[in-house]
Amino acid sequence: MDNKIKEKLKDIEALFLENHPKGFEDEEILAIAKKFKPEKFEQEVHELFKEENFSQPEIVCENFSKIISKSPLISLFEKPKLRDAIKSMGMYQKDMFSIALHDLLYGNKKDGFETLVEILAEYKLAKWSIITLIPYYLRRKKEYFIKPTTTKSILKYFEIENIIYKPRPSYQFYKDYKKFLNELKKQTDKSLCKENAQFTGFMMLAFRMDMDSNK
């Protein structure tokens, strides 16, 4: 990682900690974080998407729809569309969806990711948020929830030109972006990256603070 990126990271880290010296233990930040209930969703996803549950594709698909519908990370506009899409699928499609999700979580991630994109694209629902939600909840310290506005802001701030965001999800982008974020995490105060949504959230909050201070 070059020095320019490190310097830009240290700038927003200092700004964030200046405003919130306790980091994510700050009362204001805790109040925001509680609304998203990450621990609750993590526990539920671990239960609903245990590997042995994938012998019942219909239930896996229903559970996928259930978590998408309940999650505060997904826009209200997408929730009914996803629910209707899952309901309209025949058994063959549900089998394919379940196999792809199993691959994404427990097997060949690239194949699983790309197959889910293909299936959801038929319903115009191949969205970054929908594809990455369950993997993030299952492994909050390892996988990333990709929110387009956050992702574009991070790449723009650090002036990253070799990782190009596109609206249609691709495994190659996810892999490259994840590698970049993991490199950033190594250079970040540990109190700001105990889990991955917290880490990207800290950057977005710092960007807003920076904008406010420059008004």
ChimeraX commands (.cxc) that place a marker at each C-alpha (Angstrom):
marker #1 position 0.00,0.00,0.00 radius 0.5
marker #1 position 1.46,3.33,-1.01 radius 0.5
marker #1 position 2.07,6.19,1.40 radius 0.5
marker #1 position -0.60,8.43,-0.12 radius 0.5
marker #1 position -3.33,5.89,0.71 radius 0.5
marker #1 position -1.93,5.43,4.22 radius 0.5
marker #1 position -1.91,9.19,4.79 radius 0.5
marker #1 position -5.50,9.55,3.58 radius 0.5
marker #1 position -6.55,6.70,5.88 radius 0.5
marker #1 position -4.80,8.30,8.87 radius 0.5
marker #1 position -6.53,11.61,8.09 radius 0.5
marker #1 position -10.04,10.16,8.33 radius 0.5
marker #1 position -9.08,7.97,11.29 radius 0.5
marker #1 position -7.83,11.03,13.21 radius 0.5
marker #1 position -10.94,12.99,12.25 radius 0.5
marker #1 position -13.26,10.21,13.40 radius 0.5
marker #1 position -11.45,9.69,16.72 radius 0.5
marker #1 position -11.31,13.43,17.33 radius 0.5
marker #1 position -15.11,13.52,17.14 radius 0.5
marker #1 position -15.62,10.13,18.80 radius 0.5
marker #1 position -12.64,9.39,21.11 radius 0.5
marker #1 position -14.25,6.14,22.29 radius 0.5
marker #1 position -14.62,4.95,18.71 radius 0.5
marker #1 position -17.55,2.56,18.37 radius 0.5
marker #1 position -18.05,2.59,22.13 radius 0.5
marker #1 position -19.20,6.21,21.86 radius 0.5
marker #1 position -22.85,6.50,22.96 radius 0.5
marker #1 position -23.94,8.26,19.78 radius 0.5
marker #1 position -22.32,5.60,17.58 radius 0.5
marker #1 position -23.66,2.76,19.73 radius 0.5
marker #1 position -27.18,4.14,19.31 radius 0.5
marker #1 position -26.78,4.09,15.52 radius 0.5
marker #1 position -25.25,0.60,15.49 radius 0.5
marker #1 position -28.02,-0.88,17.64 radius 0.5
marker #1 position -30.61,-0.03,14.98 radius 0.5
marker #1 position -28.89,-2.47,12.60 radius 0.5
marker #1 position -28.84,-5.41,15.09 radius 0.5
marker #1 position -25.85,-7.16,13.47 radius 0.5
marker #1 position -25.37,-9.69,16.28 radius 0.5
marker #1 position -29.04,-10.72,16.13 radius 0.5
marker #1 position -28.89,-11.24,12.35 radius 0.5
marker #1 position -25.59,-13.08,12.62 radius 0.5
marker #1 position -27.12,-15.55,15.07 radius 0.5
marker #1 position -30.23,-16.03,12.94 radius 0.5
marker #1 position -28.28,-16.53,9.70 radius 0.5
marker #1 position -26.01,-19.09,11.35 radius 0.5
marker #1 position -29.10,-21.03,12.36 radius 0.5
marker #1 position -31.06,-20.71,9.10 radius 0.5
marker #1 position -28.16,-21.40,6.74 radius 0.5
marker #1 position -26.42,-24.29,8.46 radius 0.5
marker #1 position -24.90,-26.52,5.81 radius 0.5
marker #1 position -27.26,-29.41,6.55 radius 0.5
marker #1 position -30.27,-27.16,5.84 radius 0.5
marker #1 position -29.37,-27.03,2.14 radius 0.5
marker #1 position -30.96,-30.44,1.63 radius 0.5
marker #1 position -34.27,-28.51,1.60 radius 0.5
marker #1 position -33.96,-25.93,-1.23 radius 0.5
marker #1 position -37.46,-24.52,-0.81 radius 0.5
marker #1 position -36.83,-23.70,2.85 radius 0.5
marker #1 position -33.41,-22.20,2.02 radius 0.5
marker #1 position -35.07,-19.88,-0.51 radius 0.5
marker #1 position -37.79,-18.91,1.97 radius 0.5
marker #1 position -35.13,-18.16,4.59 radius 0.5
marker #1 position -33.17,-16.05,2.10 radius 0.5
marker #1 position -36.30,-14.00,1.42 radius 0.5
marker #1 position -37.00,-13.77,5.16 radius 0.5
marker #1 position -33.60,-12.28,6.00 radius 0.5
marker #1 position -33.67,-9.87,3.06 radius 0.5
marker #1 position -37.15,-8.70,4.13 radius 0.5
marker #1 position -36.11,-8.14,7.76 radius 0.5
marker #1 position -32.67,-6.62,7.27 radius 0.5
marker #1 position -32.35,-2.83,7.76 radius 0.5
marker #1 position -29.42,-2.92,5.32 radius 0.5
marker #1 position -31.71,-3.60,2.34 radius 0.5
marker #1 position -33.81,-0.84,0.80 radius 0.5
marker #1 position -37.57,-1.01,1.27 radius 0.5
marker #1 position -37.95,-0.84,-2.50 radius 0.5
marker #1 position -36.07,-4.12,-3.07 radius 0.5
marker #1 position -37.71,-6.23,-0.34 radius 0.5
marker #1 position -41.14,-6.93,-1.91 radius 0.5
marker #1 position -39.56,-7.45,-5.35 radius 0.5
marker #1 position -37.23,-10.12,-3.95 radius 0.5
marker #1 position -40.03,-11.77,-1.99 radius 0.5
marker #1 position -42.23,-11.95,-5.10 radius 0.5
marker #1 position -39.34,-13.29,-7.21 radius 0.5
marker #1 position -38.64,-16.13,-4.77 radius 0.5
marker #1 position -42.36,-17.00,-4.59 radius 0.5
marker #1 position -42.60,-17.16,-8.38 radius 0.5
marker #1 position -39.66,-19.57,-8.79 radius 0.5
marker #1 position -40.35,-23.18,-9.75 radius 0.5
marker #1 position -38.63,-26.06,-7.97 radius 0.5
marker #1 position -35.83,-26.27,-10.55 radius 0.5
marker #1 position -34.97,-22.59,-10.06 radius 0.5
marker #1 position -35.15,-22.95,-6.28 radius 0.5
marker #1 position -32.80,-25.94,-6.51 radius 0.5
marker #1 position -30.35,-23.89,-8.59 radius 0.5
marker #1 position -30.66,-20.92,-6.23 radius 0.5
marker #1 position -30.02,-23.12,-3.19 radius 0.5
marker #1 position -27.00,-24.81,-4.82 radius 0.5
marker #1 position -25.55,-21.43,-5.80 radius 0.5
marker #1 position -26.01,-20.04,-2.29 radius 0.5
marker #1 position -24.42,-23.16,-0.80 radius 0.5
marker #1 position -21.43,-22.71,-3.12 radius 0.5
marker #1 position -21.14,-19.05,-2.16 radius 0.5
marker #1 position -21.17,-19.86,1.54 radius 0.5
marker #1 position -19.43,-23.23,1.73 radius 0.5
marker #1 position -18.00,-24.27,-1.64 radius 0.5
marker #1 position -16.77,-22.64,-4.84 radius 0.5
marker #1 position -17.48,-18.98,-4.02 radius 0.5
marker #1 position -16.88,-17.75,-7.55 radius 0.5
marker #1 position -19.34,-20.22,-9.09 radius 0.5
marker #1 position -21.92,-19.54,-6.39 radius 0.5
marker #1 position -21.61,-15.78,-6.72 radius 0.5
marker #1 position -21.87,-15.77,-10.51 radius 0.5
marker #1 position -24.80,-18.22,-10.59 radius 0.5
marker #1 position -26.75,-16.16,-8.05 radius 0.5
marker #1 position -26.15,-13.08,-10.19 radius 0.5
marker #1 position -27.45,-14.92,-13.27 radius 0.5
marker #1 position -30.58,-16.17,-11.48 radius 0.5
marker #1 position -31.42,-12.82,-9.89 radius 0.5
marker #1 position -30.70,-10.94,-13.12 radius 0.5
marker #1 position -33.77,-12.63,-14.64 radius 0.5
marker #1 position -35.83,-10.68,-12.10 radius 0.5
marker #1 position -33.73,-7.49,-12.38 radius 0.5
marker #1 position -32.55,-8.15,-8.82 radius 0.5
marker #1 position -28.84,-8.80,-9.37 radius 0.5
marker #1 position -27.93,-6.19,-6.76 radius 0.5
marker #1 position -24.75,-5.95,-4.71 radius 0.5
marker #1 position -26.69,-5.60,-1.48 radius 0.5
marker #1 position -28.81,-8.71,-2.10 radius 0.5
marker #1 position -25.87,-10.88,-3.19 radius 0.5
marker #1 position -23.54,-9.95,-0.32 radius 0.5
marker #1 position -25.92,-9.73,2.65 radius 0.5
marker #1 position -26.04,-13.39,3.76 radius 0.5
marker #1 position -22.26,-14.00,3.42 radius 0.5
marker #1 position -21.63,-10.86,5.49 radius 0.5
marker #1 position -24.05,-11.86,8.27 radius 0.5
marker #1 position -22.54,-15.36,8.34 radius 0.5
marker #1 position -18.94,-14.10,8.62 radius 0.5
marker #1 position -18.96,-10.48,9.74 radius 0.5
marker #1 position -15.20,-10.31,10.28 radius 0.5
marker #1 position -14.34,-11.89,6.95 radius 0.5
marker #1 position -16.92,-10.94,4.29 radius 0.5
marker #1 position -18.15,-7.50,3.25 radius 0.5
marker #1 position -21.63,-6.14,2.70 radius 0.5
marker #1 position -21.34,-4.12,-0.51 radius 0.5
marker #1 position -23.43,-0.97,-0.52 radius 0.5
marker #1 position -22.97,0.93,-3.81 radius 0.5
marker #1 position -22.82,4.46,-2.37 radius 0.5
marker #1 position -20.32,3.42,0.31 radius 0.5
marker #1 position -18.19,1.48,-2.15 radius 0.5
marker #1 position -18.03,4.30,-4.70 radius 0.5
marker #1 position -17.19,6.83,-1.97 radius 0.5
marker #1 position -14.33,4.71,-0.61 radius 0.5
marker #1 position -12.79,4.12,-4.05 radius 0.5
marker #1 position -13.13,7.82,-4.92 radius 0.5
marker #1 position -11.63,9.04,-1.64 radius 0.5
marker #1 position -8.56,6.81,-1.93 radius 0.5
marker #1 position -8.30,7.55,-5.69 radius 0.5
marker #1 position -8.30,3.86,-6.64 radius 0.5
marker #1 position -8.31,3.57,-10.43 radius 0.5
marker #1 position -7.59,-0.14,-10.93 radius 0.5
marker #1 position -10.73,-1.37,-9.10 radius 0.5
marker #1 position -13.71,-0.23,-11.16 radius 0.5
marker #1 position -17.17,-0.42,-9.62 radius 0.5
marker #1 position -20.06,-1.48,-11.86 radius 0.5
marker #1 position -23.73,-1.84,-10.86 radius 0.5
marker #1 position -23.90,-5.50,-11.96 radius 0.5
marker #1 position -22.14,-7.58,-9.30 radius 0.5
marker #1 position -19.02,-9.49,-10.34 radius 0.5
marker #1 position -16.92,-11.86,-8.27 radius 0.5
marker #1 position -13.68,-10.40,-9.61 radius 0.5
marker #1 position -14.60,-6.93,-8.34 radius 0.5
marker #1 position -15.64,-8.36,-4.96 radius 0.5
marker #1 position -12.35,-10.24,-4.68 radius 0.5
marker #1 position -10.23,-7.19,-5.62 radius 0.5
marker #1 position -12.19,-4.78,-3.45 radius 0.5
marker #1 position -12.11,-7.16,-0.48 radius 0.5
marker #1 position -8.32,-7.45,-0.82 radius 0.5
marker #1 position -8.01,-3.65,-0.86 radius 0.5
marker #1 position -10.23,-3.25,2.22 radius 0.5
marker #1 position -8.30,-5.94,4.08 radius 0.5
marker #1 position -5.06,-4.04,3.39 radius 0.5
marker #1 position -6.66,-0.86,4.75 radius 0.5
marker #1 position -7.82,-2.72,7.87 radius 0.5
marker #1 position -4.26,-3.75,8.69 radius 0.5
marker #1 position -3.36,-0.05,8.92 radius 0.5
marker #1 position -6.44,1.01,10.92 radius 0.5
marker #1 position -6.94,1.43,14.66 radius 0.5
marker #1 position -8.33,-1.89,15.91 radius 0.5
marker #1 position -11.22,-0.15,17.67 radius 0.5
marker #1 position -12.61,0.86,14.26 radius 0.5
marker #1 position -12.58,-2.52,12.53 radius 0.5
marker #1 position -13.83,-5.18,14.91 radius 0.5
marker #1 position -16.13,-6.31,12.12 radius 0.5
marker #1 position -16.42,-5.34,8.48 radius 0.5
marker #1 position -19.59,-3.24,8.31 radius 0.5
marker #1 position -18.25,-1.28,11.26 radius 0.5
marker #1 position -15.04,-0.67,9.32 radius 0.5
marker #1 position -16.70,0.62,6.13 radius 0.5
marker #1 position -19.21,2.51,8.30 radius 0.5
marker #1 position -16.41,4.35,10.10 radius 0.5
marker #1 position -15.09,5.56,6.75 radius 0.5
marker #1 position -18.50,6.80,5.59 radius 0.5
marker #1 position -19.06,8.66,8.88 radius 0.5
marker #1 position -15.59,10.21,8.59 radius 0.5
marker #1 position -16.27,11.30,5.00 radius 0.5
marker #1 position -19.40,13.12,6.19 radius 0.5
marker #1 position -17.47,14.79,9.01 radius 0.5
marker #1 position -14.86,15.90,6.49 radius 0.5
marker #1 position -17.54,17.36,4.20 radius 0.5
marker #1 position -19.21,19.17,7.11 radius 0.5
marker #1 position -15.90,20.65,8.27 radius 0.5
marker #1 position -15.18,21.99,4.76 radius 0.5
marker #1 position -18.54,23.73,4.33 radius 0.5
marker link #1:1,2 radius 0.2
marker link #1:2,3 radius 0.2
marker link #1:3,4 radius 0.2
marker link #1:4,5 radius 0.2
marker link #1:5,6 radius 0.2
marker link #1:6,7 radius 0.2
marker link #1:7,8 radius 0.2
marker link #1:8,9 radius 0.2
marker link #1:9,10 radius 0.2
marker link #1:10,11 radius 0.2
marker link #1:11,12 radius 0.2
marker link #1:12,13 radius 0.2
marker link #1:13,14 radius 0.2
marker link #1:14,15 radius 0.2
marker link #1:15,16 radius 0.2
marker link #1:16,17 radius 0.2
marker link #1:17,18 radius 0.2
marker link #1:18,19 radius 0.2
marker link #1:19,20 radius 0.2
marker link #1:20,21 radius 0.2
marker link #1:21,22 radius 0.2
marker link #1:22,23 radius 0.2
marker link #1:23,24 radius 0.2
marker link #1:24,25 radius 0.2
marker link #1:25,26 radius 0.2
marker link #1:26,27 radius 0.2
marker link #1:27,28 radius 0.2
marker link #1:28,29 radius 0.2
marker link #1:29,30 radius 0.2
marker link #1:30,31 radius 0.2
marker link #1:31,32 radius 0.2
marker link #1:32,33 radius 0.2
marker link #1:33,34 radius 0.2
marker link #1:34,35 radius 0.2
marker link #1:35,36 radius 0.2
marker link #1:36,37 radius 0.2
marker link #1:37,38 radius 0.2
marker link #1:38,39 radius 0.2
marker link #1:39,40 radius 0.2
marker link #1:40,41 radius 0.2
marker link #1:41,42 radius 0.2
marker link #1:42,43 radius 0.2
marker link #1:43,44 radius 0.2
marker link #1:44,45 radius 0.2
marker link #1:45,46 radius 0.2
marker link #1:46,47 radius 0.2
marker link #1:47,48 radius 0.2
marker link #1:48,49 radius 0.2
marker link #1:49,50 radius 0.2
marker link #1:50,51 radius 0.2
marker link #1:51,52 radius 0.2
marker link #1:52,53 radius 0.2
marker link #1:53,54 radius 0.2
marker link #1:54,55 radius 0.2
marker link #1:55,56 radius 0.2
marker link #1:56,57 radius 0.2
marker link #1:57,58 radius 0.2
marker link #1:58,59 radius 0.2
marker link #1:59,60 radius 0.2
marker link #1:60,61 radius 0.2
marker link #1:61,62 radius 0.2
marker link #1:62,63 radius 0.2
marker link #1:63,64 radius 0.2
marker link #1:64,65 radius 0.2
marker link #1:65,66 radius 0.2
marker link #1:66,67 radius 0.2
marker link #1:67,68 radius 0.2
marker link #1:68,69 radius 0.2
marker link #1:69,70 radius 0.2
marker link #1:70,71 radius 0.2
marker link #1:71,72 radius 0.2
marker link #1:72,73 radius 0.2
marker link #1:73,74 radius 0.2
marker link #1:74,75 radius 0.2
marker link #1:75,76 radius 0.2
marker link #1:76,77 radius 0.2
marker link #1:77,78 radius 0.2
marker link #1:78,79 radius 0.2
marker link #1:79,80 radius 0.2
marker link #1:80,81 radius 0.2
marker link #1:81,82 radius 0.2
marker link #1:82,83 radius 0.2
marker link #1:83,84 radius 0.2
marker link #1:84,85 radius 0.2
marker link #1:85,86 radius 0.2
marker link #1:86,87 radius 0.2
marker link #1:87,88 radius 0.2
marker link #1:88,89 radius 0.2
marker link #1:89,90 radius 0.2
marker link #1:90,91 radius 0.2
marker link #1:91,92 radius 0.2
marker link #1:92,93 radius 0.2
marker link #1:93,94 radius 0.2
marker link #1:94,95 radius 0.2
marker link #1:95,96 radius 0.2
marker link #1:96,97 radius 0.2
marker link #1:97,98 radius 0.2
marker link #1:98,99 radius 0.2
marker link #1:99,100 radius 0.2
marker link #1:100,101 radius 0.2
marker link #1:101,102 radius 0.2
marker link #1:102,103 radius 0.2
marker link #1:103,104 radius 0.2
marker link #1:104,105 radius 0.2
marker link #1:105,106 radius 0.2
marker link #1:106,107 radius 0.2
marker link #1:107,108 radius 0.2
marker link #1:108,109 radius 0.2
marker link #1:109,110 radius 0.2
marker link #1:110,111 radius 0.2
marker link #1:111,112 radius 0.2
marker link #1:112,113 radius 0.2
marker link #1:113,114 radius 0.2
marker link #1:114,115 radius 0.2
marker link #1:115,116 radius 0.2
marker link #1:116,117 radius 0.2
marker link #1:117,118 radius 0.2
marker link #1:118,119 radius 0.2
marker link #1:119,120 radius 0.2
marker link #1:120,121 radius 0.2
marker link #1:121,122 radius 0.2
marker link #1:122,123 radius 0.2
marker link #1:123,124 radius 0.2
marker link #1:124,125 radius 0.2
marker link #1:125,126 radius 0.2
marker link #1:126,127 radius 0.2
marker link #1:127,128 radius 0.2
marker link #1:128,129 radius 0.2
marker link #1:129,130 radius 0.2
marker link #1:130,131 radius 0.2
marker link #1:131,132 radius 0.2
marker link #1:132,133 radius 0.2
marker link #1:133,134 radius 0.2
marker link #1:134,135 radius 0.2
marker link #1:135,136 radius 0.2
marker link #1:136,137 radius 0.2
marker link #1:137,138 radius 0.2
marker link #1:138,139 radius 0.2
marker link #1:139,140 radius 0.2
marker link #1:140,141 radius 0.2
marker link #1:141,142 radius 0.2
marker link #1:142,143 radius 0.2
marker link #1:143,144 radius 0.2
marker link #1:144,145 radius 0.2
marker link #1:145,146 radius 0.2
marker link #1:146,147 radius 0.2
marker link #1:147,148 radius 0.2
marker link #1:148,149 radius 0.2
marker link #1:149,150 radius 0.2
marker link #1:150,151 radius 0.2
marker link #1:151,152 radius 0.2
marker link #1:152,153 radius 0.2
marker link #1:153,154 radius 0.2
marker link #1:154,155 radius 0.2
marker link #1:155,156 radius 0.2
marker link #1:156,157 radius 0.2
marker link #1:157,158 radius 0.2
marker link #1:158,159 radius 0.2
marker link #1:159,160 radius 0.2
marker link #1:160,161 radius 0.2
marker link #1:161,162 radius 0.2
marker link #1:162,163 radius 0.2
marker link #1:163,164 radius 0.2
marker link #1:164,165 radius 0.2
marker link #1:165,166 radius 0.2
marker link #1:166,167 radius 0.2
marker link #1:167,168 radius 0.2
marker link #1:168,169 radius 0.2
marker link #1:169,170 radius 0.2
marker link #1:170,171 radius 0.2
marker link #1:171,172 radius 0.2
marker link #1:172,173 radius 0.2
marker link #1:173,174 radius 0.2
marker link #1:174,175 radius 0.2
marker link #1:175,176 radius 0.2
marker link #1:176,177 radius 0.2
marker link #1:177,178 radius 0.2
marker link #1:178,179 radius 0.2
marker link #1:179,180 radius 0.2
marker link #1:180,181 radius 0.2
marker link #1:181,182 radius 0.2
marker link #1:182,183 radius 0.2
marker link #1:183,184 radius 0.2
marker link #1:184,185 radius 0.2
marker link #1:185,186 radius 0.2
marker link #1:186,187 radius 0.2
marker link #1:187,188 radius 0.2
marker link #1:188,189 radius 0.2
marker link #1:189,190 radius 0.2
marker link #1:190,191 radius 0.2
marker link #1:191,192 radius 0.2
marker link #1:192,193 radius 0.2
marker link #1:193,194 radius 0.2
marker link #1:194,195 radius 0.2
marker link #1:195,196 radius 0.2
marker link #1:196,197 radius 0.2
marker link #1:197,198 radius 0.2
marker link #1:198,199 radius 0.2
marker link #1:199,200 radius 0.2
marker link #1:200,201 radius 0.2
marker link #1:201,202 radius 0.2
marker link #1:202,203 radius 0.2
marker link #1:203,204 radius 0.2
marker link #1:204,205 radius 0.2
marker link #1:205,206 radius 0.2
marker link #1:206,207 radius 0.2
marker link #1:207,208 radius 0.2
marker link #1:208,209 radius 0.2
marker link #1:209,210 radius 0.2
marker link #1:210,211 radius 0.2
marker link #1:211,212 radius 0.2
marker link #1:212,213 radius 0.2
marker link #1:213,214 radius 0.2
marker link #1:214,215 radius 0.2
view
